[in-house]
Amino acid sequence: MDHSLNVEAAGTDPELMAKNMAIEKSKNAERFEFLAWCKLAFTNLDVLMPGNGILHQVNIEHLSPVRYPDAV
């Protein structure tokens, strides 16, 4: 699942990460609830919840082979 991060507060305040995460969680509550459910519902899926990893986008095609219908 791709996700971008919007920085709402910037500067040198040591609390900025917590402030930005609180804003992010309020904006994307449904998405985060779905991710939390997925983490518990599937034994073969690992989910890094927001704020616990590197922000990036992964193309699903690189994680699993893509099957195309047989071309004749």
mmCIF file as Biopython writes it, N, C-alpha, C and O atoms, coordinates in Angstrom:
data_model
#
loop_
_atom_site.group_PDB
_atom_site.id
_atom_site.type_symbol
_atom_site.label_atom_id
_atom_site.label_alt_id
_atom_site.label_comp_id
_atom_site.label_asym_id
_atom_site.label_entity_id
_atom_site.label_seq_id
_atom_site.pdbx_PDB_ins_code
_atom_site.Cartn_x
_atom_site.Cartn_y
_atom_site.Cartn_z
_atom_site.occupancy
_atom_site.B_iso_or_equiv
_atom_site.auth_seq_id
_atom_site.auth_asym_id
_atom_site.pdbx_PDB_model_num
ATOM 1   N N  . MET A ? 1  ? 0.863  -1.155  0.000   1.0 0.0 1  A 1 
ATOM 2   C CA . MET A ? 1  ? 0.000  0.000   0.000   1.0 0.0 1  A 1 
ATOM 3   C C  . MET A ? 1  ? 0.912  1.221   0.000   1.0 0.0 1  A 1 
ATOM 4   O O  . MET A ? 1  ? 1.754  1.369   0.885   1.0 0.0 1  A 1 
ATOM 5   N N  . ASP A ? 2  ? 0.754  2.057   -0.946  1.0 0.0 2  A 1 
ATOM 6   C CA . ASP A ? 2  ? 1.637  3.224   -0.961  1.0 0.0 2  A 1 
ATOM 7   C C  . ASP A ? 2  ? 1.044  4.295   -0.057  1.0 0.0 2  A 1 
ATOM 8   O O  . ASP A ? 2  ? -0.170 4.382   0.129   1.0 0.0 2  A 1 
ATOM 9   N N  . HIS A ? 3  ? 1.916  5.088   0.485   1.0 0.0 3  A 1 
ATOM 10  C CA . HIS A ? 3  ? 1.469  6.128   1.398   1.0 0.0 3  A 1 
ATOM 11  C C  . HIS A ? 3  ? 2.479  7.262   1.366   1.0 0.0 3  A 1 
ATOM 12  O O  . HIS A ? 3  ? 3.687  7.039   1.440   1.0 0.0 3  A 1 
ATOM 13  N N  . SER A ? 4  ? 1.979  8.456   1.256   1.0 0.0 4  A 1 
ATOM 14  C CA . SER A ? 4  ? 2.868  9.613   1.290   1.0 0.0 4  A 1 
ATOM 15  C C  . SER A ? 4  ? 2.748  10.269  2.659   1.0 0.0 4  A 1 
ATOM 16  O O  . SER A ? 4  ? 1.769  10.063  3.376   1.0 0.0 4  A 1 
ATOM 17  N N  . LEU A ? 5  ? 3.730  11.039  3.002   1.0 0.0 5  A 1 
ATOM 18  C CA . LEU A ? 5  ? 3.733  11.721  4.288   1.0 0.0 5  A 1 
ATOM 19  C C  . LEU A ? 5  ? 3.728  13.212  4.053   1.0 0.0 5  A 1 
ATOM 20  O O  . LEU A ? 5  ? 4.568  13.738  3.324   1.0 0.0 5  A 1 
ATOM 21  N N  . ASN A ? 6  ? 2.789  13.890  4.666   1.0 0.0 6  A 1 
ATOM 22  C CA . ASN A ? 6  ? 2.745  15.345  4.611   1.0 0.0 6  A 1 
ATOM 23  C C  . ASN A ? 6  ? 3.316  15.886  5.905   1.0 0.0 6  A 1 
ATOM 24  O O  . ASN A ? 6  ? 2.886  15.503  6.993   1.0 0.0 6  A 1 
ATOM 25  N N  . VAL A ? 7  ? 4.277  16.772  5.785   1.0 0.0 7  A 1 
ATOM 26  C CA . VAL A ? 7  ? 4.861  17.398  6.966   1.0 0.0 7  A 1 
ATOM 27  C C  . VAL A ? 7  ? 4.075  18.663  7.256   1.0 0.0 7  A 1 
ATOM 28  O O  . VAL A ? 7  ? 4.105  19.619  6.482   1.0 0.0 7  A 1 
ATOM 29  N N  . GLU A ? 8  ? 3.378  18.660  8.372   1.0 0.0 8  A 1 
ATOM 30  C CA . GLU A ? 8  ? 2.552  19.798  8.757   1.0 0.0 8  A 1 
ATOM 31  C C  . GLU A ? 8  ? 3.323  20.771  9.643   1.0 0.0 8  A 1 
ATOM 32  O O  . GLU A ? 8  ? 3.069  21.975  9.612   1.0 0.0 8  A 1 
ATOM 33  N N  . ALA A ? 9  ? 4.272  20.249  10.440  1.0 0.0 9  A 1 
ATOM 34  C CA . ALA A ? 9  ? 5.054  21.066  11.360  1.0 0.0 9  A 1 
ATOM 35  C C  . ALA A ? 9  ? 6.530  20.765  11.136  1.0 0.0 9  A 1 
ATOM 36  O O  . ALA A ? 9  ? 6.929  19.602  11.090  1.0 0.0 9  A 1 
ATOM 37  N N  . ALA A ? 10 ? 7.334  21.806  10.996  1.0 0.0 10 A 1 
ATOM 38  C CA . ALA A ? 10 ? 8.767  21.628  10.755  1.0 0.0 10 A 1 
ATOM 39  C C  . ALA A ? 10 ? 9.548  22.526  11.697  1.0 0.0 10 A 1 
ATOM 40  O O  . ALA A ? 10 ? 9.009  23.482  12.255  1.0 0.0 10 A 1 
ATOM 41  N N  . GLY A ? 11 ? 10.809 22.212  11.865  1.0 0.0 11 A 1 
ATOM 42  C CA . GLY A ? 11 ? 11.664 23.025  12.723  1.0 0.0 11 A 1 
ATOM 43  C C  . GLY A ? 11 ? 12.563 22.157  13.574  1.0 0.0 11 A 1 
ATOM 44  O O  . GLY A ? 11 ? 12.927 21.052  13.173  1.0 0.0 11 A 1 
ATOM 45  N N  . THR A ? 12 ? 12.922 22.646  14.739  1.0 0.0 12 A 1 
ATOM 46  C CA . THR A ? 12 ? 13.863 21.930  15.601  1.0 0.0 12 A 1 
ATOM 47  C C  . THR A ? 12 ? 13.221 21.407  16.881  1.0 0.0 12 A 1 
ATOM 48  O O  . THR A ? 12 ? 13.912 20.838  17.726  1.0 0.0 12 A 1 
ATOM 49  N N  . ASP A ? 13 ? 11.925 21.587  17.034  1.0 0.0 13 A 1 
ATOM 50  C CA . ASP A ? 13 ? 11.211 21.093  18.220  1.0 0.0 13 A 1 
ATOM 51  C C  . ASP A ? 13 ? 11.314 19.567  18.274  1.0 0.0 13 A 1 
ATOM 52  O O  . ASP A ? 13 ? 10.946 18.909  17.301  1.0 0.0 13 A 1 
ATOM 53  N N  . PRO A ? 14 ? 11.799 18.978  19.373  1.0 0.0 14 A 1 
ATOM 54  C CA . PRO A ? 14 ? 11.929 17.519  19.454  1.0 0.0 14 A 1 
ATOM 55  C C  . PRO A ? 14 ? 10.581 16.792  19.440  1.0 0.0 14 A 1 
ATOM 56  O O  . PRO A ? 14 ? 10.550 15.572  19.280  1.0 0.0 14 A 1 
ATOM 57  N N  . GLU A ? 15 ? 9.485  17.505  19.602  1.0 0.0 15 A 1 
ATOM 58  C CA . GLU A ? 15 ? 8.152  16.894  19.593  1.0 0.0 15 A 1 
ATOM 59  C C  . GLU A ? 15 ? 7.509  16.882  18.202  1.0 0.0 15 A 1 
ATOM 60  O O  . GLU A ? 15 ? 6.364  16.453  18.059  1.0 0.0 15 A 1 
ATOM 61  N N  . LEU A ? 16 ? 8.230  17.347  17.176  1.0 0.0 16 A 1 
ATOM 62  C CA . LEU A ? 16 ? 7.628  17.467  15.840  1.0 0.0 16 A 1 
ATOM 63  C C  . LEU A ? 16 ? 7.217  16.120  15.255  1.0 0.0 16 A 1 
ATOM 64  O O  . LEU A ? 16 ? 6.177  16.031  14.601  1.0 0.0 16 A 1 
ATOM 65  N N  . MET A ? 17 ? 8.002  15.079  15.472  1.0 0.0 17 A 1 
ATOM 66  C CA . MET A ? 17 ? 7.630  13.760  14.947  1.0 0.0 17 A 1 
ATOM 67  C C  . MET A ? 17 ? 6.281  13.336  15.536  1.0 0.0 17 A 1 
ATOM 68  O O  . MET A ? 17 ? 5.400  12.884  14.806  1.0 0.0 17 A 1 
ATOM 69  N N  . ALA A ? 18 ? 6.124  13.478  16.830  1.0 0.0 18 A 1 
ATOM 70  C CA . ALA A ? 18 ? 4.868  13.104  17.481  1.0 0.0 18 A 1 
ATOM 71  C C  . ALA A ? 18 ? 3.707  13.975  16.981  1.0 0.0 18 A 1 
ATOM 72  O O  . ALA A ? 18 ? 2.607  13.472  16.752  1.0 0.0 18 A 1 
ATOM 73  N N  . LYS A ? 19 ? 3.951  15.259  16.815  1.0 0.0 19 A 1 
ATOM 74  C CA . LYS A ? 19 ? 2.902  16.155  16.313  1.0 0.0 19 A 1 
ATOM 75  C C  . LYS A ? 19 ? 2.494  15.778  14.895  1.0 0.0 19 A 1 
ATOM 76  O O  . LYS A ? 19 ? 1.303  15.708  14.592  1.0 0.0 19 A 1 
ATOM 77  N N  . ASN A ? 20 ? 3.474  15.535  14.020  1.0 0.0 20 A 1 
ATOM 78  C CA . ASN A ? 20 ? 3.167  15.156  12.640  1.0 0.0 20 A 1 
ATOM 79  C C  . ASN A ? 20 ? 2.459  13.803  12.577  1.0 0.0 20 A 1 
ATOM 80  O O  . ASN A ? 20 ? 1.547  13.627  11.768  1.0 0.0 20 A 1 
ATOM 81  N N  . MET A ? 21 ? 2.863  12.838  13.417  1.0 0.0 21 A 1 
ATOM 82  C CA . MET A ? 21 ? 2.201  11.532  13.428  1.0 0.0 21 A 1 
ATOM 83  C C  . MET A ? 21 ? 0.760  11.659  13.904  1.0 0.0 21 A 1 
ATOM 84  O O  . MET A ? 21 ? -0.122 10.987  13.370  1.0 0.0 21 A 1 
ATOM 85  N N  . ALA A ? 22 ? 0.505  12.500  14.889  1.0 0.0 22 A 1 
ATOM 86  C CA . ALA A ? 22 ? -0.868 12.697  15.378  1.0 0.0 22 A 1 
ATOM 87  C C  . ALA A ? 22 ? -1.751 13.268  14.268  1.0 0.0 22 A 1 
ATOM 88  O O  . ALA A ? 22 ? -2.887 12.828  14.090  1.0 0.0 22 A 1 
ATOM 89  N N  . ILE A ? 23 ? -1.240 14.230  13.533  1.0 0.0 23 A 1 
ATOM 90  C CA . ILE A ? 23 ? -1.990 14.814  12.417  1.0 0.0 23 A 1 
ATOM 91  C C  . ILE A ? 23 ? -2.222 13.765  11.339  1.0 0.0 23 A 1 
ATOM 92  O O  . ILE A ? 23 ? -3.324 13.647  10.805  1.0 0.0 23 A 1 
ATOM 93  N N  . GLU A ? 24 ? -1.177 13.002  11.021  1.0 0.0 24 A 1 
ATOM 94  C CA . GLU A ? 24 ? -1.264 11.952  9.995   1.0 0.0 24 A 1 
ATOM 95  C C  . GLU A ? 24 ? -2.294 10.895  10.391  1.0 0.0 24 A 1 
ATOM 96  O O  . GLU A ? 24 ? -3.091 10.465  9.557   1.0 0.0 24 A 1 
ATOM 97  N N  . LYS A ? 25 ? -2.284 10.480  11.645  1.0 0.0 25 A 1 
ATOM 98  C CA . LYS A ? 25 ? -3.229 9.461   12.117  1.0 0.0 25 A 1 
ATOM 99  C C  . LYS A ? 25 ? -4.661 9.976   12.063  1.0 0.0 25 A 1 
ATOM 100 O O  . LYS A ? 25 ? -5.576 9.213   11.752  1.0 0.0 25 A 1 
ATOM 101 N N  . SER A ? 26 ? -4.871 11.251  12.359  1.0 0.0 26 A 1 
ATOM 102 C CA . SER A ? 26 ? -6.232 11.783  12.298  1.0 0.0 26 A 1 
ATOM 103 C C  . SER A ? 26 ? -6.721 11.882  10.855  1.0 0.0 26 A 1 
ATOM 104 O O  . SER A ? 26 ? -7.904 11.671  10.589  1.0 0.0 26 A 1 
ATOM 105 N N  . LYS A ? 27 ? -5.832 12.198  9.929   1.0 0.0 27 A 1 
ATOM 106 C CA . LYS A ? 27 ? -6.208 12.309  8.510   1.0 0.0 27 A 1 
ATOM 107 C C  . LYS A ? 27 ? -6.446 10.946  7.876   1.0 0.0 27 A 1 
ATOM 108 O O  . LYS A ? 27 ? -7.274 10.826  6.973   1.0 0.0 27 A 1 
ATOM 109 N N  . ASN A ? 28 ? -5.734 9.911   8.331   1.0 0.0 28 A 1 
ATOM 110 C CA . ASN A ? 28 ? -5.774 8.596   7.694   1.0 0.0 28 A 1 
ATOM 111 C C  . ASN A ? 28 ? -6.227 7.496   8.646   1.0 0.0 28 A 1 
ATOM 112 O O  . ASN A ? 28 ? -5.753 6.363   8.557   1.0 0.0 28 A 1 
ATOM 113 N N  . ALA A ? 29 ? -7.135 7.819   9.551   1.0 0.0 29 A 1 
ATOM 114 C CA . ALA A ? 29 ? -7.576 6.859   10.567  1.0 0.0 29 A 1 
ATOM 115 C C  . ALA A ? 29 ? -8.105 5.567   9.956   1.0 0.0 29 A 1 
ATOM 116 O O  . ALA A ? 29 ? -7.762 4.483   10.426  1.0 0.0 29 A 1 
ATOM 117 N N  . GLU A ? 30 ? -8.932 5.660   8.920   1.0 0.0 30 A 1 
ATOM 118 C CA . GLU A ? 30 ? -9.489 4.449   8.304   1.0 0.0 30 A 1 
ATOM 119 C C  . GLU A ? 30 ? -8.399 3.563   7.726   1.0 0.0 30 A 1 
ATOM 120 O O  . GLU A ? 30 ? -8.429 2.344   7.900   1.0 0.0 30 A 1 
ATOM 121 N N  . ARG A ? 31 ? -7.447 4.162   7.046   1.0 0.0 31 A 1 
ATOM 122 C CA . ARG A ? 31 ? -6.341 3.401   6.446   1.0 0.0 31 A 1 
ATOM 123 C C  . ARG A ? 31 ? -5.528 2.692   7.531   1.0 0.0 31 A 1 
ATOM 124 O O  . ARG A ? 31 ? -5.177 1.522   7.380   1.0 0.0 31 A 1 
ATOM 125 N N  . PHE A ? 32 ? -5.230 3.396   8.618   1.0 0.0 32 A 1 
ATOM 126 C CA . PHE A ? 32 ? -4.431 2.808   9.686   1.0 0.0 32 A 1 
ATOM 127 C C  . PHE A ? 32 ? -5.195 1.701   10.404  1.0 0.0 32 A 1 
ATOM 128 O O  . PHE A ? 32 ? -4.599 0.699   10.799  1.0 0.0 32 A 1 
ATOM 129 N N  . GLU A ? 33 ? -6.507 1.867   10.577  1.0 0.0 33 A 1 
ATOM 130 C CA . GLU A ? 33 ? -7.327 0.813   11.172  1.0 0.0 33 A 1 
ATOM 131 C C  . GLU A ? 33 ? -7.332 -0.427  10.287  1.0 0.0 33 A 1 
ATOM 132 O O  . GLU A ? 33 ? -7.259 -1.551  10.784  1.0 0.0 33 A 1 
ATOM 133 N N  . PHE A ? 34 ? -7.418 -0.221  8.977   1.0 0.0 34 A 1 
ATOM 134 C CA . PHE A ? 34 ? -7.384 -1.351  8.045   1.0 0.0 34 A 1 
ATOM 135 C C  . PHE A ? 34 ? -6.042 -2.075  8.118   1.0 0.0 34 A 1 
ATOM 136 O O  . PHE A ? 34 ? -6.003 -3.305  8.135   1.0 0.0 34 A 1 
ATOM 137 N N  . LEU A ? 35 ? -4.948 -1.323  8.162   1.0 0.0 35 A 1 
ATOM 138 C CA . LEU A ? 35 ? -3.624 -1.947  8.271   1.0 0.0 35 A 1 
ATOM 139 C C  . LEU A ? 35 ? -3.485 -2.738  9.570   1.0 0.0 35 A 1 
ATOM 140 O O  . LEU A ? 35 ? -2.924 -3.833  9.574   1.0 0.0 35 A 1 
ATOM 141 N N  . ALA A ? 36 ? -3.990 -2.191  10.662  1.0 0.0 36 A 1 
ATOM 142 C CA . ALA A ? 36 ? -3.932 -2.892  11.944  1.0 0.0 36 A 1 
ATOM 143 C C  . ALA A ? 36 ? -4.738 -4.191  11.873  1.0 0.0 36 A 1 
ATOM 144 O O  . ALA A ? 36 ? -4.306 -5.217  12.398  1.0 0.0 36 A 1 
ATOM 145 N N  . TRP A ? 37 ? -5.906 -4.150  11.228  1.0 0.0 37 A 1 
ATOM 146 C CA . TRP A ? 37 ? -6.716 -5.354  11.062  1.0 0.0 37 A 1 
ATOM 147 C C  . TRP A ? 37 ? -5.975 -6.387  10.221  1.0 0.0 37 A 1 
ATOM 148 O O  . TRP A ? 37 ? -5.957 -7.569  10.565  1.0 0.0 37 A 1 
ATOM 149 N N  . CYS A ? 38 ? -5.363 -5.951  9.119   1.0 0.0 38 A 1 
ATOM 150 C CA . CYS A ? 38 ? -4.616 -6.865  8.248   1.0 0.0 38 A 1 
ATOM 151 C C  . CYS A ? 38 ? -3.491 -7.556  9.009   1.0 0.0 38 A 1 
ATOM 152 O O  . CYS A ? 38 ? -3.248 -8.750  8.837   1.0 0.0 38 A 1 
ATOM 153 N N  . LYS A ? 39 ? -2.816 -6.794  9.844   1.0 0.0 39 A 1 
ATOM 154 C CA . LYS A ? 39 ? -1.702 -7.340  10.624  1.0 0.0 39 A 1 
ATOM 155 C C  . LYS A ? 39 ? -2.165 -8.495  11.503  1.0 0.0 39 A 1 
ATOM 156 O O  . LYS A ? 39 ? -1.431 -9.467  11.678  1.0 0.0 39 A 1 
ATOM 157 N N  . LEU A ? 40 ? -3.369 -8.405  12.057  1.0 0.0 40 A 1 
ATOM 158 C CA . LEU A ? 40 ? -3.897 -9.452  12.925  1.0 0.0 40 A 1 
ATOM 159 C C  . LEU A ? 40 ? -4.596 -10.567 12.151  1.0 0.0 40 A 1 
ATOM 160 O O  . LEU A ? 40 ? -4.604 -11.716 12.591  1.0 0.0 40 A 1 
ATOM 161 N N  . ALA A ? 41 ? -5.175 -10.238 11.013  1.0 0.0 41 A 1 
ATOM 162 C CA . ALA A ? 41 ? -6.013 -11.194 10.287  1.0 0.0 41 A 1 
ATOM 163 C C  . ALA A ? 41 ? -5.231 -12.200 9.446   1.0 0.0 41 A 1 
ATOM 164 O O  . ALA A ? 41 ? -5.719 -13.303 9.203   1.0 0.0 41 A 1 
ATOM 165 N N  . PHE A ? 42 ? -4.039 -11.845 9.003   1.0 0.0 42 A 1 
ATOM 166 C CA . PHE A ? 42 ? -3.287 -12.706 8.100   1.0 0.0 42 A 1 
ATOM 167 C C  . PHE A ? 42 ? -1.966 -13.132 8.731   1.0 0.0 42 A 1 
ATOM 168 O O  . PHE A ? 42 ? -1.180 -12.294 9.173   1.0 0.0 42 A 1 
ATOM 169 N N  . THR A ? 43 ? -1.731 -14.439 8.768   1.0 0.0 43 A 1 
ATOM 170 C CA . THR A ? 43 ? -0.494 -14.940 9.362   1.0 0.0 43 A 1 
ATOM 171 C C  . THR A ? 43 ? 0.692  -14.815 8.411   1.0 0.0 43 A 1 
ATOM 172 O O  . THR A ? 43 ? 1.840  -14.825 8.856   1.0 0.0 43 A 1 
ATOM 173 N N  . ASN A ? 44 ? 0.437  -14.699 7.127   1.0 0.0 44 A 1 
ATOM 174 C CA . ASN A ? 44 ? 1.525  -14.622 6.145   1.0 0.0 44 A 1 
ATOM 175 C C  . ASN A ? 44 ? 1.782  -13.197 5.660   1.0 0.0 44 A 1 
ATOM 176 O O  . ASN A ? 44 ? 2.338  -13.001 4.580   1.0 0.0 44 A 1 
ATOM 177 N N  . LEU A ? 45 ? 1.385  -12.213 6.445   1.0 0.0 45 A 1 
ATOM 178 C CA . LEU A ? 45 ? 1.546  -10.816 6.071   1.0 0.0 45 A 1 
ATOM 179 C C  . LEU A ? 45 ? 2.167  -10.060 7.238   1.0 0.0 45 A 1 
ATOM 180 O O  . LEU A ? 45 ? 1.726  -10.185 8.380   1.0 0.0 45 A 1 
ATOM 181 N N  . ASP A ? 46 ? 3.182  -9.287  6.941   1.0 0.0 46 A 1 
ATOM 182 C CA . ASP A ? 46 ? 3.795  -8.455  7.966   1.0 0.0 46 A 1 
ATOM 183 C C  . ASP A ? 46 ? 3.521  -7.004  7.625   1.0 0.0 46 A 1 
ATOM 184 O O  . ASP A ? 46 ? 3.667  -6.599  6.471   1.0 0.0 46 A 1 
ATOM 185 N N  . VAL A ? 47 ? 3.131  -6.228  8.598   1.0 0.0 47 A 1 
ATOM 186 C CA . VAL A ? 47 ? 2.798  -4.827  8.393   1.0 0.0 47 A 1 
ATOM 187 C C  . VAL A ? 47 ? 3.635  -3.991  9.342   1.0 0.0 47 A 1 
ATOM 188 O O  . VAL A ? 47 ? 3.639  -4.227  10.550  1.0 0.0 47 A 1 
ATOM 189 N N  . LEU A ? 48 ? 4.337  -3.020  8.800   1.0 0.0 48 A 1 
ATOM 190 C CA . LEU A ? 48 ? 5.012  -2.027  9.630   1.0 0.0 48 A 1 
ATOM 191 C C  . LEU A ? 48 ? 4.071  -0.844  9.735   1.0 0.0 48 A 1 
ATOM 192 O O  . LEU A ? 48 ? 3.778  -0.180  8.740   1.0 0.0 48 A 1 
ATOM 193 N N  . MET A ? 49 ? 3.610  -0.590  10.915  1.0 0.0 49 A 1 
ATOM 194 C CA . MET A ? 49 ? 2.666  0.498   11.105  1.0 0.0 49 A 1 
ATOM 195 C C  . MET A ? 49 ? 3.364  1.839   10.925  1.0 0.0 49 A 1 
ATOM 196 O O  . MET A ? 49 ? 4.571  1.938   11.148  1.0 0.0 49 A 1 
ATOM 197 N N  . PRO A ? 50 ? 2.637  2.858   10.532  1.0 0.0 50 A 1 
ATOM 198 C CA . PRO A ? 50 ? 3.222  4.179   10.313  1.0 0.0 50 A 1 
ATOM 199 C C  . PRO A ? 50 ? 4.012  4.660   11.528  1.0 0.0 50 A 1 
ATOM 200 O O  . PRO A ? 50 ? 3.616  4.462   12.677  1.0 0.0 50 A 1 
ATOM 201 N N  . GLY A ? 51 ? 5.137  5.295   11.232  1.0 0.0 51 A 1 
ATOM 202 C CA . GLY A ? 51 ? 6.004  5.787   12.287  1.0 0.0 51 A 1 
ATOM 203 C C  . GLY A ? 51 ? 7.052  4.793   12.728  1.0 0.0 51 A 1 
ATOM 204 O O  . GLY A ? 51 ? 7.870  5.101   13.595  1.0 0.0 51 A 1 
ATOM 205 N N  . ASN A ? 52 ? 7.045  3.585   12.139  1.0 0.0 52 A 1 
ATOM 206 C CA . ASN A ? 52 ? 7.964  2.529   12.555  1.0 0.0 52 A 1 
ATOM 207 C C  . ASN A ? 52 ? 8.885  2.050   11.451  1.0 0.0 52 A 1 
ATOM 208 O O  . ASN A ? 52 ? 9.550  1.028   11.618  1.0 0.0 52 A 1 
ATOM 209 N N  . GLY A ? 53 ? 8.947  2.735   10.358  1.0 0.0 53 A 1 
ATOM 210 C CA . GLY A ? 53 ? 9.778  2.261   9.261   1.0 0.0 53 A 1 
ATOM 211 C C  . GLY A ? 53 ? 10.161 3.393   8.339   1.0 0.0 53 A 1 
ATOM 212 O O  . GLY A ? 53 ? 9.938  4.568   8.631   1.0 0.0 53 A 1 
ATOM 213 N N  . ILE A ? 54 ? 10.736 3.016   7.232   1.0 0.0 54 A 1 
ATOM 214 C CA . ILE A ? 54 ? 11.163 3.982   6.229   1.0 0.0 54 A 1 
ATOM 215 C C  . ILE A ? 54 ? 9.994  4.228   5.288   1.0 0.0 54 A 1 
ATOM 216 O O  . ILE A ? 54 ? 9.324  3.287   4.862   1.0 0.0 54 A 1 
ATOM 217 N N  . LEU A ? 55 ? 9.750  5.483   4.965   1.0 0.0 55 A 1 
ATOM 218 C CA . LEU A ? 55 ? 8.678  5.819   4.041   1.0 0.0 55 A 1 
ATOM 219 C C  . LEU A ? 55 ? 9.138  5.520   2.619   1.0 0.0 55 A 1 
ATOM 220 O O  . LEU A ? 55 ? 10.147 6.057   2.162   1.0 0.0 55 A 1 
ATOM 221 N N  . HIS A ? 56 ? 8.413  4.679   1.937   1.0 0.0 56 A 1 
ATOM 222 C CA . HIS A ? 56 ? 8.740  4.347   0.559   1.0 0.0 56 A 1 
ATOM 223 C C  . HIS A ? 56 ? 7.506  3.781   -0.117  1.0 0.0 56 A 1 
ATOM 224 O O  . HIS A ? 56 ? 6.488  3.507   0.518   1.0 0.0 56 A 1 
ATOM 225 N N  . GLN A ? 57 ? 7.626  3.618   -1.399  1.0 0.0 57 A 1 
ATOM 226 C CA . GLN A ? 57 ? 6.551  3.010   -2.175  1.0 0.0 57 A 1 
ATOM 227 C C  . GLN A ? 57 ? 7.097  1.736   -2.794  1.0 0.0 57 A 1 
ATOM 228 O O  . GLN A ? 57 ? 8.178  1.741   -3.382  1.0 0.0 57 A 1 
ATOM 229 N N  . VAL A ? 58 ? 6.365  0.662   -2.668  1.0 0.0 58 A 1 
ATOM 230 C CA . VAL A ? 58 ? 6.781  -0.613  -3.232  1.0 0.0 58 A 1 
ATOM 231 C C  . VAL A ? 58 ? 5.789  -0.993  -4.320  1.0 0.0 58 A 1 
ATOM 232 O O  . VAL A ? 58 ? 4.578  -0.982  -4.100  1.0 0.0 58 A 1 
ATOM 233 N N  . ASN A ? 59 ? 6.299  -1.321  -5.471  1.0 0.0 59 A 1 
ATOM 234 C CA . ASN A ? 59 ? 5.434  -1.814  -6.534  1.0 0.0 59 A 1 
ATOM 235 C C  . ASN A ? 59 ? 5.188  -3.289  -6.283  1.0 0.0 59 A 1 
ATOM 236 O O  . ASN A ? 59 ? 6.129  -4.079  -6.214  1.0 0.0 59 A 1 
ATOM 237 N N  . ILE A ? 60 ? 3.933  -3.657  -6.148  1.0 0.0 60 A 1 
ATOM 238 C CA . ILE A ? 60 ? 3.566  -5.034  -5.818  1.0 0.0 60 A 1 
ATOM 239 C C  . ILE A ? 60 ? 4.160  -6.022  -6.829  1.0 0.0 60 A 1 
ATOM 240 O O  . ILE A ? 60 ? 4.464  -7.160  -6.470  1.0 0.0 60 A 1 
ATOM 241 N N  . GLU A ? 61 ? 4.325  -5.605  -8.069  1.0 0.0 61 A 1 
ATOM 242 C CA . GLU A ? 61 ? 4.851  -6.490  -9.101  1.0 0.0 61 A 1 
ATOM 243 C C  . GLU A ? 61 ? 6.247  -7.006  -8.748  1.0 0.0 61 A 1 
ATOM 244 O O  . GLU A ? 61 ? 6.647  -8.073  -9.214  1.0 0.0 61 A 1 
ATOM 245 N N  . HIS A ? 62 ? 6.986  -6.262  -7.933  1.0 0.0 62 A 1 
ATOM 246 C CA . HIS A ? 62 ? 8.336  -6.685  -7.565  1.0 0.0 62 A 1 
ATOM 247 C C  . HIS A ? 62 ? 8.330  -7.672  -6.395  1.0 0.0 62 A 1 
ATOM 248 O O  . HIS A ? 62 ? 9.351  -8.298  -6.111  1.0 0.0 62 A 1 
ATOM 249 N N  . LEU A ? 63 ? 7.206  -7.814  -5.725  1.0 0.0 63 A 1 
ATOM 250 C CA . LEU A ? 63 ? 7.115  -8.725  -4.596  1.0 0.0 63 A 1 
ATOM 251 C C  . LEU A ? 63 ? 6.645  -10.118 -4.998  1.0 0.0 63 A 1 
ATOM 252 O O  . LEU A ? 63 ? 6.936  -11.097 -4.312  1.0 0.0 63 A 1 
ATOM 253 N N  . SER A ? 64 ? 5.933  -10.203 -6.087  1.0 0.0 64 A 1 
ATOM 254 C CA . SER A ? 64 ? 5.354  -11.476 -6.493  1.0 0.0 64 A 1 
ATOM 255 C C  . SER A ? 64 ? 5.321  -11.548 -8.015  1.0 0.0 64 A 1 
ATOM 256 O O  . SER A ? 64 ? 5.129  -10.531 -8.683  1.0 0.0 64 A 1 
ATOM 257 N N  . PRO A ? 65 ? 5.507  -12.739 -8.562  1.0 0.0 65 A 1 
ATOM 258 C CA . PRO A ? 65 ? 5.429  -12.865 -10.024 1.0 0.0 65 A 1 
ATOM 259 C C  . PRO A ? 65 ? 4.041  -12.462 -10.531 1.0 0.0 65 A 1 
ATOM 260 O O  . PRO A ? 65 ? 3.025  -12.679 -9.871  1.0 0.0 65 A 1 
ATOM 261 N N  . VAL A ? 66 ? 4.039  -11.881 -11.699 1.0 0.0 66 A 1 
ATOM 262 C CA . VAL A ? 66 ? 2.772  -11.499 -12.337 1.0 0.0 66 A 1 
ATOM 263 C C  . VAL A ? 66 ? 2.447  -12.554 -13.380 1.0 0.0 66 A 1 
ATOM 264 O O  . VAL A ? 66 ? 3.292  -12.894 -14.208 1.0 0.0 66 A 1 
ATOM 265 N N  . ARG A ? 67 ? 1.237  -13.067 -13.345 1.0 0.0 67 A 1 
ATOM 266 C CA . ARG A ? 67 ? 0.804  -14.081 -14.304 1.0 0.0 67 A 1 
ATOM 267 C C  . ARG A ? 67 ? -0.020 -13.416 -15.402 1.0 0.0 67 A 1 
ATOM 268 O O  . ARG A ? 67 ? -1.011 -12.736 -15.136 1.0 0.0 67 A 1 
ATOM 269 N N  . TYR A ? 68 ? 0.406  -13.625 -16.615 1.0 0.0 68 A 1 
ATOM 270 C CA . TYR A ? 68 ? -0.331 -13.101 -17.762 1.0 0.0 68 A 1 
ATOM 271 C C  . TYR A ? 68 ? -1.037 -14.264 -18.449 1.0 0.0 68 A 1 
ATOM 272 O O  . TYR A ? 68 ? -0.519 -15.381 -18.455 1.0 0.0 68 A 1 
ATOM 273 N N  . PRO A ? 69 ? -2.211 -14.018 -19.029 1.0 0.0 69 A 1 
ATOM 274 C CA . PRO A ? 69 ? -2.880 -15.095 -19.774 1.0 0.0 69 A 1 
ATOM 275 C C  . PRO A ? 69 ? -1.963 -15.554 -20.916 1.0 0.0 69 A 1 
ATOM 276 O O  . PRO A ? 69 ? -1.203 -14.768 -21.482 1.0 0.0 69 A 1 
ATOM 277 N N  . ASP A ? 70 ? -2.059 -16.831 -21.230 1.0 0.0 70 A 1 
ATOM 278 C CA . ASP A ? 70 ? -1.250 -17.375 -22.330 1.0 0.0 70 A 1 
ATOM 279 C C  . ASP A ? 70 ? -1.535 -16.650 -23.618 1.0 0.0 70 A 1 
ATOM 280 O O  . ASP A ? 70 ? -2.682 -16.551 -24.054 1.0 0.0 70 A 1 
ATOM 281 N N  . ALA A ? 71 ? -0.487 -16.145 -24.221 1.0 0.0 71 A 1 
ATOM 282 C CA . ALA A ? 71 ? -0.637 -15.465 -25.521 1.0 0.0 71 A 1 
ATOM 283 C C  . ALA A ? 71 ? -0.434 -16.482 -26.630 1.0 0.0 71 A 1 
ATOM 284 O O  . ALA A ? 71 ? 0.488  -17.296 -26.579 1.0 0.0 71 A 1 
ATOM 285 N N  . VAL A ? 72 ? -1.291 -16.431 -27.622 1.0 0.0 72 A 1 
ATOM 286 C CA . VAL A ? 72 ? -1.172 -17.373 -28.738 1.0 0.0 72 A 1 
ATOM 287 C C  . VAL A ? 72 ? -0.632 -16.657 -29.945 1.0 0.0 72 A 1 
ATOM 288 O O  . VAL A ? 72 ? -0.454 -17.269 -30.998 1.0 0.0 72 A 1 
#
